[in-house]
Amino acid sequence: MAFIRMVAVYRENGIVNEDWKVVLLCSIDEQFYITDGEWFGYVKDAGHIYPFVLQKTNVLFYGGDEHSYETSNLNSRQIIVGNYFSVFSSPDEPEHIESAYEIISVYNF
């Protein structure tokens, strides 16, 4: 098991936008999958930073009065540079949005 910092950038139609990224501190197992637990990170969205707790390895819980969250498929993706994962809008949102991110950095502590 290793403790890592992952950085992923938003990718749409083959174009990378480094102003939109996900940074996550977590533990991964020997096969490079996120281990169970609550892990801390943030989403940077064009200058705004939204901290979250990753719960159940696929829920980005932002908290606040609204208890807002988004889901992801991080639990089924190996945390390796070059791999992709998606973040999905909350099921409570009227419009379903899927955002694709490419892992560009994995730093092992």
LOTIRO-773292 format. One record per atom (N, C-alpha, C): residue in one letter; atom name; residue number from 1; x negated, y, z negated. Coordinates in Angstrom, 1 decimal, padded with zeros to 4 digits, always signed. Layout:
// LOTIRO-773292
<rec residu="A" atome="CA" num="NUM" X="X" Y="Y" Z="Z"/>
...
// end
This chain:
// LOTIRO-773292
<rec residu="M" atome="N" num="1" X="-000.8" Y="-001.2" Z="+000.0"/>
<rec residu="M" atome="CA" num="1" X="+000.0" Y="+000.0" Z="+000.0"/>
<rec residu="M" atome="C" num="1" X="-000.9" Y="+001.2" Z="+000.0"/>
<rec residu="A" atome="N" num="2" X="-000.5" Y="+002.2" Z="+000.8"/>
<rec residu="A" atome="CA" num="2" X="-001.3" Y="+003.5" Z="+000.9"/>
<rec residu="A" atome="C" num="2" X="-000.4" Y="+004.7" Z="+000.7"/>
<rec residu="F" atome="N" num="3" X="-000.9" Y="+005.8" Z="+000.2"/>
<rec residu="F" atome="CA" num="3" X="-000.2" Y="+007.0" Z="+000.0"/>
<rec residu="F" atome="C" num="3" X="-000.7" Y="+007.9" Z="+001.2"/>
<rec residu="I" atome="N" num="4" X="+000.3" Y="+008.5" Z="+001.9"/>
<rec residu="I" atome="CA" num="4" X="-000.1" Y="+009.2" Z="+003.1"/>
<rec residu="I" atome="C" num="4" X="+000.7" Y="+010.5" Z="+003.2"/>
<rec residu="R" atome="N" num="5" X="+000.2" Y="+011.4" Z="+004.1"/>
<rec residu="R" atome="CA" num="5" X="+000.9" Y="+012.6" Z="+004.5"/>
<rec residu="R" atome="C" num="5" X="+001.1" Y="+012.5" Z="+006.0"/>
<rec residu="M" atome="N" num="6" X="+002.3" Y="+012.5" Z="+006.5"/>
<rec residu="M" atome="CA" num="6" X="+002.7" Y="+012.3" Z="+007.9"/>
<rec residu="M" atome="C" num="6" X="+003.1" Y="+013.7" Z="+008.4"/>
<rec residu="V" atome="N" num="7" X="+002.7" Y="+014.1" Z="+009.6"/>
<rec residu="V" atome="CA" num="7" X="+003.1" Y="+015.3" Z="+010.3"/>
<rec residu="V" atome="C" num="7" X="+003.7" Y="+014.8" Z="+011.7"/>
<rec residu="A" atome="N" num="8" X="+004.9" Y="+015.3" Z="+012.0"/>
<rec residu="A" atome="CA" num="8" X="+005.5" Y="+014.9" Z="+013.2"/>
<rec residu="A" atome="C" num="8" X="+006.1" Y="+016.2" Z="+013.8"/>
<rec residu="V" atome="N" num="9" X="+006.0" Y="+016.3" Z="+015.2"/>
<rec residu="V" atome="CA" num="9" X="+006.5" Y="+017.5" Z="+015.9"/>
<rec residu="V" atome="C" num="9" X="+007.7" Y="+017.2" Z="+016.7"/>
<rec residu="Y" atome="N" num="10" X="+008.6" Y="+018.2" Z="+016.9"/>
<rec residu="Y" atome="CA" num="10" X="+009.8" Y="+018.0" Z="+017.7"/>
<rec residu="Y" atome="C" num="10" X="+009.4" Y="+017.9" Z="+019.1"/>
<rec residu="R" atome="N" num="11" X="+010.1" Y="+017.0" Z="+019.8"/>
<rec residu="R" atome="CA" num="11" X="+009.8" Y="+016.7" Z="+021.2"/>
<rec residu="R" atome="C" num="11" X="+011.2" Y="+016.6" Z="+022.0"/>
<rec residu="E" atome="N" num="12" X="+011.3" Y="+017.5" Z="+023.0"/>
<rec residu="E" atome="CA" num="12" X="+012.5" Y="+017.4" Z="+023.8"/>
<rec residu="E" atome="C" num="12" X="+012.1" Y="+017.5" Z="+025.3"/>
<rec residu="N" atome="N" num="13" X="+012.6" Y="+016.5" Z="+026.1"/>
<rec residu="N" atome="CA" num="13" X="+012.4" Y="+016.5" Z="+027.5"/>
<rec residu="N" atome="C" num="13" X="+010.9" Y="+016.5" Z="+027.8"/>
<rec residu="G" atome="N" num="14" X="+010.1" Y="+015.8" Z="+027.0"/>
<rec residu="G" atome="CA" num="14" X="+008.7" Y="+015.7" Z="+027.2"/>
<rec residu="G" atome="C" num="14" X="+007.9" Y="+016.9" Z="+026.7"/>
<rec residu="I" atome="N" num="15" X="+008.5" Y="+017.9" Z="+026.2"/>
<rec residu="I" atome="CA" num="15" X="+007.8" Y="+019.1" Z="+025.7"/>
<rec residu="I" atome="C" num="15" X="+007.8" Y="+019.1" Z="+024.2"/>
<rec residu="V" atome="N" num="16" X="+006.6" Y="+019.4" Z="+023.7"/>
<rec residu="V" atome="CA" num="16" X="+006.3" Y="+019.4" Z="+022.2"/>
<rec residu="V" atome="C" num="16" X="+006.6" Y="+020.9" Z="+021.8"/>
<rec residu="N" atome="N" num="17" X="+007.3" Y="+021.0" Z="+020.7"/>
<rec residu="N" atome="CA" num="17" X="+007.4" Y="+022.3" Z="+020.0"/>
<rec residu="N" atome="C" num="17" X="+006.9" Y="+022.2" Z="+018.6"/>
<rec residu="E" atome="N" num="18" X="+005.6" Y="+022.7" Z="+018.4"/>
<rec residu="E" atome="CA" num="18" X="+005.0" Y="+022.6" Z="+017.1"/>
<rec residu="E" atome="C" num="18" X="+005.5" Y="+023.5" Z="+016.1"/>
<rec residu="D" atome="N" num="19" X="+006.4" Y="+024.5" Z="+016.5"/>
<rec residu="D" atome="CA" num="19" X="+007.1" Y="+025.3" Z="+015.5"/>
<rec residu="D" atome="C" num="19" X="+008.2" Y="+024.5" Z="+014.7"/>
<rec residu="W" atome="N" num="20" X="+008.6" Y="+023.4" Z="+015.3"/>
<rec residu="W" atome="CA" num="20" X="+009.6" Y="+022.5" Z="+014.6"/>
<rec residu="W" atome="C" num="20" X="+008.8" Y="+021.2" Z="+014.2"/>
<rec residu="K" atome="N" num="21" X="+008.8" Y="+021.0" Z="+013.0"/>
<rec residu="K" atome="CA" num="21" X="+008.1" Y="+019.8" Z="+012.5"/>
<rec residu="K" atome="C" num="21" X="+008.6" Y="+019.2" Z="+011.3"/>
<rec residu="V" atome="N" num="22" X="+008.2" Y="+017.9" Z="+011.0"/>
<rec residu="V" atome="CA" num="22" X="+008.6" Y="+017.2" Z="+009.7"/>
<rec residu="V" atome="C" num="22" X="+007.3" Y="+016.9" Z="+009.1"/>
<rec residu="V" atome="N" num="23" X="+007.1" Y="+017.2" Z="+007.8"/>
<rec residu="V" atome="CA" num="23" X="+006.0" Y="+016.8" Z="+007.0"/>
<rec residu="V" atome="C" num="23" X="+006.5" Y="+016.0" Z="+005.9"/>
<rec residu="L" atome="N" num="24" X="+005.9" Y="+014.8" Z="+005.6"/>
<rec residu="L" atome="CA" num="24" X="+006.4" Y="+013.9" Z="+004.6"/>
<rec residu="L" atome="C" num="24" X="+005.2" Y="+013.3" Z="+003.8"/>
<rec residu="L" atome="N" num="25" X="+005.3" Y="+013.3" Z="+002.5"/>
<rec residu="L" atome="CA" num="25" X="+004.4" Y="+012.6" Z="+001.6"/>
<rec residu="L" atome="C" num="25" X="+005.1" Y="+011.3" Z="+001.1"/>
<rec residu="C" atome="N" num="26" X="+004.5" Y="+010.2" Z="+001.4"/>
<rec residu="C" atome="CA" num="26" X="+005.1" Y="+008.9" Z="+001.0"/>
<rec residu="C" atome="C" num="26" X="+004.1" Y="+007.8" Z="+000.9"/>
<rec residu="S" atome="N" num="27" X="+004.6" Y="+006.6" Z="+000.6"/>
<rec residu="S" atome="CA" num="27" X="+003.8" Y="+005.4" Z="+000.5"/>
<rec residu="S" atome="C" num="27" X="+004.2" Y="+004.5" Z="+001.7"/>
<rec residu="I" atome="N" num="28" X="+003.2" Y="+003.8" Z="+002.3"/>
<rec residu="I" atome="CA" num="28" X="+003.5" Y="+002.9" Z="+003.3"/>
<rec residu="I" atome="C" num="28" X="+003.0" Y="+001.5" Z="+003.0"/>
<rec residu="D" atome="N" num="29" X="+003.6" Y="+000.5" Z="+003.5"/>
<rec residu="D" atome="CA" num="29" X="+003.1" Y="-000.9" Z="+003.2"/>
<rec residu="D" atome="C" num="29" X="+002.0" Y="-001.3" Z="+004.2"/>
<rec residu="E" atome="N" num="30" X="+001.6" Y="-002.5" Z="+004.1"/>
<rec residu="E" atome="CA" num="30" X="+000.5" Y="-003.0" Z="+005.0"/>
<rec residu="E" atome="C" num="30" X="+000.9" Y="-003.1" Z="+006.5"/>
<rec residu="Q" atome="N" num="31" X="+002.2" Y="-003.1" Z="+006.8"/>
<rec residu="Q" atome="CA" num="31" X="+002.7" Y="-003.0" Z="+008.2"/>
<rec residu="Q" atome="C" num="31" X="+003.0" Y="-001.6" Z="+008.6"/>
<rec residu="F" atome="N" num="32" X="+002.7" Y="-000.6" Z="+007.8"/>
<rec residu="F" atome="CA" num="32" X="+002.9" Y="+000.8" Z="+008.1"/>
<rec residu="F" atome="C" num="32" X="+004.3" Y="+001.3" Z="+008.1"/>
<rec residu="Y" atome="N" num="33" X="+005.2" Y="+000.6" Z="+007.3"/>
<rec residu="Y" atome="CA" num="33" X="+006.6" Y="+001.0" Z="+007.1"/>
<rec residu="Y" atome="C" num="33" X="+006.7" Y="+001.7" Z="+005.7"/>
<rec residu="I" atome="N" num="34" X="+007.5" Y="+002.7" Z="+005.6"/>
<rec residu="I" atome="CA" num="34" X="+007.7" Y="+003.5" Z="+004.4"/>
<rec residu="I" atome="C" num="34" X="+008.3" Y="+002.5" Z="+003.3"/>
<rec residu="T" atome="N" num="35" X="+007.7" Y="+002.6" Z="+002.1"/>
<rec residu="T" atome="CA" num="35" X="+008.1" Y="+001.7" Z="+001.0"/>
<rec residu="T" atome="C" num="35" X="+009.3" Y="+002.4" Z="+000.3"/>
<rec residu="D" atome="N" num="36" X="+010.1" Y="+001.6" Z="-000.4"/>
<rec residu="D" atome="CA" num="36" X="+011.2" Y="+002.1" Z="-001.1"/>
<rec residu="D" atome="C" num="36" X="+010.8" Y="+003.1" Z="-002.1"/>
<rec residu="G" atome="N" num="37" X="+011.6" Y="+004.1" Z="-002.4"/>
<rec residu="G" atome="CA" num="37" X="+011.3" Y="+005.2" Z="-003.3"/>
<rec residu="G" atome="C" num="37" X="+012.0" Y="+006.5" Z="-002.9"/>
<rec residu="E" atome="N" num="38" X="+011.6" Y="+007.5" Z="-003.6"/>
<rec residu="E" atome="CA" num="38" X="+012.1" Y="+008.8" Z="-003.3"/>
<rec residu="E" atome="C" num="38" X="+010.8" Y="+009.6" Z="-002.9"/>
<rec residu="W" atome="N" num="39" X="+010.7" Y="+010.1" Z="-001.7"/>
<rec residu="W" atome="CA" num="39" X="+009.5" Y="+010.8" Z="-001.2"/>
<rec residu="W" atome="C" num="39" X="+009.9" Y="+012.2" Z="-000.8"/>
<rec residu="F" atome="N" num="40" X="+008.9" Y="+013.1" Z="-000.9"/>
<rec residu="F" atome="CA" num="40" X="+009.1" Y="+014.5" Z="-000.7"/>
<rec residu="F" atome="C" num="40" X="+008.5" Y="+015.0" Z="+000.6"/>
<rec residu="G" atome="N" num="41" X="+009.2" Y="+015.9" Z="+001.2"/>
<rec residu="G" atome="CA" num="41" X="+008.8" Y="+016.5" Z="+002.5"/>
<rec residu="G" atome="C" num="41" X="+009.5" Y="+017.8" Z="+002.8"/>
<rec residu="Y" atome="N" num="42" X="+009.3" Y="+018.2" Z="+004.0"/>
<rec residu="Y" atome="CA" num="42" X="+010.0" Y="+019.4" Z="+004.5"/>
<rec residu="Y" atome="C" num="42" X="+010.2" Y="+019.4" Z="+006.0"/>
<rec residu="V" atome="N" num="43" X="+011.2" Y="+020.0" Z="+006.5"/>
<rec residu="V" atome="CA" num="43" X="+011.5" Y="+020.3" Z="+007.9"/>
<rec residu="V" atome="C" num="43" X="+011.2" Y="+021.7" Z="+008.1"/>
<rec residu="K" atome="N" num="44" X="+010.3" Y="+022.0" Z="+009.1"/>
<rec residu="K" atome="CA" num="44" X="+010.1" Y="+023.4" Z="+009.5"/>
<rec residu="K" atome="C" num="44" X="+010.8" Y="+023.6" Z="+010.8"/>
<rec residu="D" atome="N" num="45" X="+011.7" Y="+024.6" Z="+010.8"/>
<rec residu="D" atome="CA" num="45" X="+012.6" Y="+024.9" Z="+011.9"/>
<rec residu="D" atome="C" num="45" X="+012.4" Y="+026.3" Z="+012.4"/>
<rec residu="A" atome="N" num="46" X="+011.4" Y="+026.6" Z="+013.3"/>
<rec residu="A" atome="CA" num="46" X="+011.2" Y="+027.9" Z="+013.8"/>
<rec residu="A" atome="C" num="46" X="+011.0" Y="+029.0" Z="+012.7"/>
<rec residu="G" atome="N" num="47" X="+010.2" Y="+028.7" Z="+011.8"/>
<rec residu="G" atome="CA" num="47" X="+009.9" Y="+029.7" Z="+010.7"/>
<rec residu="G" atome="C" num="47" X="+010.6" Y="+029.5" Z="+009.4"/>
<rec residu="H" atome="N" num="48" X="+011.7" Y="+028.7" Z="+009.4"/>
<rec residu="H" atome="CA" num="48" X="+012.3" Y="+028.3" Z="+008.1"/>
<rec residu="H" atome="C" num="48" X="+011.9" Y="+027.0" Z="+007.6"/>
<rec residu="I" atome="N" num="49" X="+011.7" Y="+026.9" Z="+006.3"/>
<rec residu="I" atome="CA" num="49" X="+011.2" Y="+025.6" Z="+005.8"/>
<rec residu="I" atome="C" num="49" X="+012.3" Y="+025.1" Z="+004.9"/>
<rec residu="Y" atome="N" num="50" X="+012.7" Y="+023.8" Z="+005.1"/>
<rec residu="Y" atome="CA" num="50" X="+013.8" Y="+023.2" Z="+004.3"/>
<rec residu="Y" atome="C" num="50" X="+013.2" Y="+021.9" Z="+003.6"/>
<rec residu="P" atome="N" num="51" X="+012.9" Y="+022.1" Z="+002.3"/>
<rec residu="P" atome="CA" num="51" X="+012.4" Y="+020.9" Z="+001.6"/>
<rec residu="P" atome="C" num="51" X="+013.5" Y="+019.8" Z="+001.4"/>
<rec residu="F" atome="N" num="52" X="+013.1" Y="+018.6" Z="+001.4"/>
<rec residu="F" atome="CA" num="52" X="+014.0" Y="+017.5" Z="+001.2"/>
<rec residu="F" atome="C" num="52" X="+013.4" Y="+016.4" Z="+000.4"/>
<rec residu="V" atome="N" num="53" X="+014.2" Y="+015.5" Z="-000.1"/>
<rec residu="V" atome="CA" num="53" X="+013.8" Y="+014.2" Z="-000.7"/>
<rec residu="V" atome="C" num="53" X="+014.3" Y="+013.1" Z="+000.2"/>
<rec residu="L" atome="N" num="54" X="+013.3" Y="+012.3" Z="+000.6"/>
<rec residu="L" atome="CA" num="54" X="+013.7" Y="+011.1" Z="+001.5"/>
<rec residu="L" atome="C" num="54" X="+014.2" Y="+010.0" Z="+000.5"/>
<rec residu="Q" atome="N" num="55" X="+015.4" Y="+009.6" Z="+000.7"/>
<rec residu="Q" atome="CA" num="55" X="+016.0" Y="+008.6" Z="-000.2"/>
<rec residu="Q" atome="C" num="55" X="+016.4" Y="+007.4" Z="+000.7"/>
<rec residu="K" atome="N" num="56" X="+016.2" Y="+006.2" Z="+000.1"/>
<rec residu="K" atome="CA" num="56" X="+016.6" Y="+005.0" Z="+000.8"/>
<rec residu="K" atome="C" num="56" X="+015.9" Y="+004.8" Z="+002.1"/>
<rec residu="T" atome="N" num="57" X="+014.8" Y="+005.5" Z="+002.3"/>
<rec residu="T" atome="CA" num="57" X="+013.9" Y="+005.6" Z="+003.5"/>
<rec residu="T" atome="C" num="57" X="+014.6" Y="+006.0" Z="+004.7"/>
<rec residu="N" atome="N" num="58" X="+015.8" Y="+006.5" Z="+004.6"/>
<rec residu="N" atome="CA" num="58" X="+016.5" Y="+007.1" Z="+005.9"/>
<rec residu="N" atome="C" num="58" X="+017.4" Y="+008.2" Z="+005.6"/>
<rec residu="V" atome="N" num="59" X="+017.5" Y="+008.8" Z="+004.4"/>
<rec residu="V" atome="CA" num="59" X="+018.4" Y="+009.9" Z="+004.1"/>
<rec residu="V" atome="C" num="59" X="+017.5" Y="+011.1" Z="+003.7"/>
<rec residu="L" atome="N" num="60" X="+017.5" Y="+012.2" Z="+004.5"/>
<rec residu="L" atome="CA" num="60" X="+016.8" Y="+013.4" Z="+004.1"/>
<rec residu="L" atome="C" num="60" X="+017.8" Y="+014.3" Z="+003.3"/>
<rec residu="F" atome="N" num="61" X="+017.7" Y="+014.3" Z="+002.0"/>
<rec residu="F" atome="CA" num="61" X="+018.6" Y="+015.0" Z="+001.1"/>
<rec residu="F" atome="C" num="61" X="+018.0" Y="+016.4" Z="+000.8"/>
<rec residu="Y" atome="N" num="62" X="+018.7" Y="+017.4" Z="+001.3"/>
<rec residu="Y" atome="CA" num="62" X="+018.3" Y="+018.8" Z="+001.1"/>
<rec residu="Y" atome="C" num="62" X="+018.8" Y="+019.4" Z="-000.2"/>
<rec residu="G" atome="N" num="63" X="+019.8" Y="+018.8" Z="-000.8"/>
<rec residu="G" atome="CA" num="63" X="+020.3" Y="+019.3" Z="-002.1"/>
<rec residu="G" atome="C" num="63" X="+021.1" Y="+020.6" Z="-002.0"/>
<rec residu="G" atome="N" num="64" X="+020.9" Y="+021.4" Z="-002.9"/>
<rec residu="G" atome="CA" num="64" X="+021.6" Y="+022.7" Z="-002.9"/>
<rec residu="G" atome="C" num="64" X="+023.1" Y="+022.5" Z="-003.4"/>
<rec residu="D" atome="N" num="65" X="+023.8" Y="+023.5" Z="-003.4"/>
<rec residu="D" atome="CA" num="65" X="+025.2" Y="+023.5" Z="-003.8"/>
<rec residu="D" atome="C" num="65" X="+026.1" Y="+022.6" Z="-002.9"/>
<rec residu="E" atome="N" num="66" X="+025.7" Y="+022.5" Z="-001.6"/>
<rec residu="E" atome="CA" num="66" X="+026.5" Y="+021.8" Z="-000.7"/>
<rec residu="E" atome="C" num="66" X="+026.1" Y="+020.3" Z="-000.6"/>
<rec residu="H" atome="N" num="67" X="+025.0" Y="+019.9" Z="-001.3"/>
<rec residu="H" atome="CA" num="67" X="+024.5" Y="+018.6" Z="-001.3"/>
<rec residu="H" atome="C" num="67" X="+024.3" Y="+018.1" Z="+000.1"/>
<rec residu="S" atome="N" num="68" X="+023.7" Y="+018.9" Z="+001.0"/>
<rec residu="S" atome="CA" num="68" X="+023.5" Y="+018.6" Z="+002.4"/>
<rec residu="S" atome="C" num="68" X="+022.5" Y="+017.5" Z="+002.6"/>
<rec residu="Y" atome="N" num="69" X="+022.6" Y="+016.8" Z="+003.7"/>
<rec residu="Y" atome="CA" num="69" X="+021.7" Y="+015.8" Z="+004.1"/>
<rec residu="Y" atome="C" num="69" X="+021.8" Y="+015.5" Z="+005.5"/>
<rec residu="E" atome="N" num="70" X="+020.7" Y="+014.8" Z="+006.1"/>
<rec residu="E" atome="CA" num="70" X="+020.7" Y="+014.3" Z="+007.4"/>
<rec residu="E" atome="C" num="70" X="+020.2" Y="+012.8" Z="+007.3"/>
<rec residu="T" atome="N" num="71" X="+020.5" Y="+012.1" Z="+008.3"/>
<rec residu="T" atome="CA" num="71" X="+019.9" Y="+010.7" Z="+008.3"/>
<rec residu="T" atome="C" num="71" X="+018.8" Y="+010.6" Z="+009.4"/>
<rec residu="S" atome="N" num="72" X="+018.1" Y="+009.5" Z="+009.3"/>
<rec residu="S" atome="CA" num="72" X="+017.0" Y="+009.3" Z="+010.2"/>
<rec residu="S" atome="C" num="72" X="+016.8" Y="+007.8" Z="+010.4"/>
<rec residu="N" atome="N" num="73" X="+016.0" Y="+007.4" Z="+011.4"/>
<rec residu="N" atome="CA" num="73" X="+015.6" Y="+006.0" Z="+011.6"/>
<rec residu="N" atome="C" num="73" X="+014.2" Y="+005.7" Z="+011.1"/>
<rec residu="L" atome="N" num="74" X="+013.7" Y="+006.5" Z="+010.2"/>
<rec residu="L" atome="CA" num="74" X="+012.3" Y="+006.4" Z="+009.7"/>
<rec residu="L" atome="C" num="74" X="+012.1" Y="+005.0" Z="+009.1"/>
<rec residu="N" atome="N" num="75" X="+013.2" Y="+004.4" Z="+008.5"/>
<rec residu="N" atome="CA" num="75" X="+013.0" Y="+003.1" Z="+007.8"/>
<rec residu="N" atome="C" num="75" X="+012.7" Y="+002.0" Z="+008.8"/>
<rec residu="S" atome="N" num="76" X="+013.0" Y="+002.2" Z="+010.1"/>
<rec residu="S" atome="CA" num="76" X="+012.8" Y="+001.1" Z="+011.1"/>
<rec residu="S" atome="C" num="76" X="+011.6" Y="+001.5" Z="+012.0"/>
<rec residu="R" atome="N" num="77" X="+010.8" Y="+002.5" Z="+011.7"/>
<rec residu="R" atome="CA" num="77" X="+009.7" Y="+002.9" Z="+012.5"/>
<rec residu="R" atome="C" num="77" X="+008.4" Y="+002.8" Z="+011.7"/>
<rec residu="Q" atome="N" num="78" X="+007.3" Y="+002.3" Z="+012.4"/>
<rec residu="Q" atome="CA" num="78" X="+006.0" Y="+002.2" Z="+011.8"/>
<rec residu="Q" atome="C" num="78" X="+005.5" Y="+003.7" Z="+011.8"/>
<rec residu="I" atome="N" num="79" X="+004.8" Y="+004.0" Z="+010.7"/>
<rec residu="I" atome="CA" num="79" X="+004.3" Y="+005.4" Z="+010.6"/>
<rec residu="I" atome="C" num="79" X="+002.8" Y="+005.3" Z="+011.1"/>
<rec residu="I" atome="N" num="80" X="+002.8" Y="+005.5" Z="+012.4"/>
<rec residu="I" atome="CA" num="80" X="+001.5" Y="+005.4" Z="+013.2"/>
<rec residu="I" atome="C" num="80" X="+001.5" Y="+006.6" Z="+014.2"/>
<rec residu="V" atome="N" num="81" X="+000.4" Y="+007.2" Z="+014.4"/>
<rec residu="V" atome="CA" num="81" X="+000.3" Y="+008.4" Z="+015.3"/>
<rec residu="V" atome="C" num="81" X="+000.7" Y="+007.9" Z="+016.7"/>
<rec residu="G" atome="N" num="82" X="+001.6" Y="+008.7" Z="+017.3"/>
<rec residu="G" atome="CA" num="82" X="+002.1" Y="+008.4" Z="+018.6"/>
<rec residu="G" atome="C" num="82" X="+003.5" Y="+007.8" Z="+018.6"/>
<rec residu="N" atome="N" num="83" X="+003.9" Y="+007.3" Z="+017.4"/>
<rec residu="N" atome="CA" num="83" X="+005.3" Y="+006.7" Z="+017.3"/>
<rec residu="N" atome="C" num="83" X="+006.3" Y="+007.8" Z="+017.2"/>
<rec residu="Y" atome="N" num="84" X="+007.5" Y="+007.5" Z="+017.5"/>
<rec residu="Y" atome="CA" num="84" X="+008.7" Y="+008.4" Z="+017.5"/>
<rec residu="Y" atome="C" num="84" X="+009.7" Y="+008.0" Z="+016.4"/>
<rec residu="F" atome="N" num="85" X="+010.4" Y="+009.0" Z="+015.9"/>
<rec residu="F" atome="CA" num="85" X="+011.6" Y="+008.7" Z="+015.1"/>
<rec residu="F" atome="C" num="85" X="+012.6" Y="+009.8" Z="+015.4"/>
<rec residu="S" atome="N" num="86" X="+013.8" Y="+009.6" Z="+014.9"/>
<rec residu="S" atome="CA" num="86" X="+014.9" Y="+010.6" Z="+015.1"/>
<rec residu="S" atome="C" num="86" X="+015.5" Y="+011.0" Z="+013.8"/>
<rec residu="V" atome="N" num="87" X="+016.0" Y="+012.3" Z="+013.8"/>
<rec residu="V" atome="CA" num="87" X="+016.7" Y="+012.8" Z="+012.7"/>
<rec residu="V" atome="C" num="87" X="+018.1" Y="+013.1" Z="+013.3"/>
<rec residu="F" atome="N" num="88" X="+019.1" Y="+012.7" Z="+012.6"/>
<rec residu="F" atome="CA" num="88" X="+020.5" Y="+012.8" Z="+013.0"/>
<rec residu="F" atome="C" num="88" X="+021.3" Y="+013.8" Z="+012.1"/>
<rec residu="S" atome="N" num="89" X="+022.1" Y="+014.6" Z="+012.7"/>
<rec residu="S" atome="CA" num="89" X="+022.9" Y="+015.5" Z="+011.9"/>
<rec residu="S" atome="C" num="89" X="+023.8" Y="+014.7" Z="+010.9"/>
<rec residu="S" atome="N" num="90" X="+024.2" Y="+015.4" Z="+009.8"/>
<rec residu="S" atome="CA" num="90" X="+025.0" Y="+014.7" Z="+008.8"/>
<rec residu="S" atome="C" num="90" X="+026.3" Y="+014.3" Z="+009.4"/>
<rec residu="P" atome="N" num="91" X="+026.8" Y="+013.1" Z="+009.0"/>
<rec residu="P" atome="CA" num="91" X="+028.1" Y="+012.7" Z="+009.5"/>
<rec residu="P" atome="C" num="91" X="+029.3" Y="+013.7" Z="+009.2"/>
<rec residu="D" atome="N" num="92" X="+029.0" Y="+014.6" Z="+008.2"/>
<rec residu="D" atome="CA" num="92" X="+030.0" Y="+015.6" Z="+007.9"/>
<rec residu="D" atome="C" num="92" X="+030.1" Y="+016.8" Z="+008.9"/>
<rec residu="E" atome="N" num="93" X="+029.0" Y="+016.9" Z="+009.7"/>
<rec residu="E" atome="CA" num="93" X="+029.0" Y="+018.0" Z="+010.7"/>
<rec residu="E" atome="C" num="93" X="+029.9" Y="+017.7" Z="+011.9"/>
<rec residu="P" atome="N" num="94" X="+030.5" Y="+018.7" Z="+012.5"/>
<rec residu="P" atome="CA" num="94" X="+031.5" Y="+018.5" Z="+013.6"/>
<rec residu="P" atome="C" num="94" X="+030.8" Y="+018.0" Z="+014.9"/>
<rec residu="E" atome="N" num="95" X="+029.5" Y="+018.4" Z="+015.0"/>
<rec residu="E" atome="CA" num="95" X="+028.8" Y="+018.1" Z="+016.3"/>
<rec residu="E" atome="C" num="95" X="+027.7" Y="+017.1" Z="+015.9"/>
<rec residu="H" atome="N" num="96" X="+027.5" Y="+016.0" Z="+016.6"/>
<rec residu="H" atome="CA" num="96" X="+026.5" Y="+015.0" Z="+016.4"/>
<rec residu="H" atome="C" num="96" X="+025.2" Y="+015.5" Z="+017.2"/>
<rec residu="I" atome="N" num="97" X="+024.1" Y="+015.7" Z="+016.4"/>
<rec residu="I" atome="CA" num="97" X="+022.9" Y="+016.1" Z="+017.0"/>
<rec residu="I" atome="C" num="97" X="+021.8" Y="+015.1" Z="+016.6"/>
<rec residu="E" atome="N" num="98" X="+021.0" Y="+014.7" Z="+017.6"/>
<rec residu="E" atome="CA" num="98" X="+019.8" Y="+013.8" Z="+017.4"/>
<rec residu="E" atome="C" num="98" X="+018.6" Y="+014.6" Z="+017.8"/>
<rec residu="S" atome="N" num="99" X="+017.6" Y="+014.7" Z="+016.9"/>
<rec residu="S" atome="CA" num="99" X="+016.4" Y="+015.4" Z="+017.2"/>
<rec residu="S" atome="C" num="99" X="+015.2" Y="+014.3" Z="+017.2"/>
<rec residu="A" atome="N" num="100" X="+014.4" Y="+014.3" Z="+018.2"/>
<rec residu="A" atome="CA" num="100" X="+013.3" Y="+013.3" Z="+018.3"/>
<rec residu="A" atome="C" num="100" X="+012.0" Y="+014.0" Z="+017.9"/>
<rec residu="Y" atome="N" num="101" X="+011.2" Y="+013.3" Z="+017.1"/>
<rec residu="Y" atome="CA" num="101" X="+009.9" Y="+013.7" Z="+016.6"/>
<rec residu="Y" atome="C" num="101" X="+008.9" Y="+012.7" Z="+016.9"/>
<rec residu="E" atome="N" num="102" X="+007.7" Y="+013.2" Z="+017.3"/>
<rec residu="E" atome="CA" num="102" X="+006.5" Y="+012.4" Z="+017.5"/>
<rec residu="E" atome="C" num="102" X="+005.5" Y="+012.6" Z="+016.4"/>
<rec residu="I" atome="N" num="103" X="+005.1" Y="+011.5" Z="+015.8"/>
<rec residu="I" atome="CA" num="103" X="+004.1" Y="+011.5" Z="+014.7"/>
<rec residu="I" atome="C" num="103" X="+002.7" Y="+011.9" Z="+015.3"/>
<rec residu="I" atome="N" num="104" X="+002.1" Y="+013.0" Z="+014.9"/>
<rec residu="I" atome="CA" num="104" X="+000.9" Y="+013.5" Z="+015.4"/>
<rec residu="I" atome="C" num="104" X="-000.3" Y="+013.3" Z="+014.4"/>
<rec residu="S" atome="N" num="105" X="+000.0" Y="+013.1" Z="+013.1"/>
<rec residu="S" atome="CA" num="105" X="-001.0" Y="+013.0" Z="+012.1"/>
<rec residu="S" atome="C" num="105" X="-000.5" Y="+012.1" Z="+011.0"/>
<rec residu="V" atome="N" num="106" X="-001.4" Y="+011.2" Z="+010.5"/>
<rec residu="V" atome="CA" num="106" X="-001.2" Y="+010.4" Z="+009.3"/>
<rec residu="V" atome="C" num="106" X="-002.5" Y="+010.5" Z="+008.5"/>
<rec residu="Y" atome="N" num="107" X="-002.4" Y="+011.1" Z="+007.4"/>
<rec residu="Y" atome="CA" num="107" X="-003.6" Y="+011.3" Z="+006.6"/>
<rec residu="Y" atome="C" num="107" X="-003.5" Y="+010.3" Z="+005.4"/>
<rec residu="N" atome="N" num="108" X="-004.4" Y="+009.5" Z="+005.2"/>
<rec residu="N" atome="CA" num="108" X="-004.4" Y="+008.5" Z="+004.1"/>
<rec residu="N" atome="C" num="108" X="-005.2" Y="+009.1" Z="+002.9"/>
<rec residu="F" atome="N" num="109" X="-004.5" Y="+009.2" Z="+001.8"/>
<rec residu="F" atome="CA" num="109" X="-005.2" Y="+009.7" Z="+000.6"/>
<rec residu="F" atome="C" num="109" X="-006.0" Y="+008.6" Z="-000.1"/>
// end
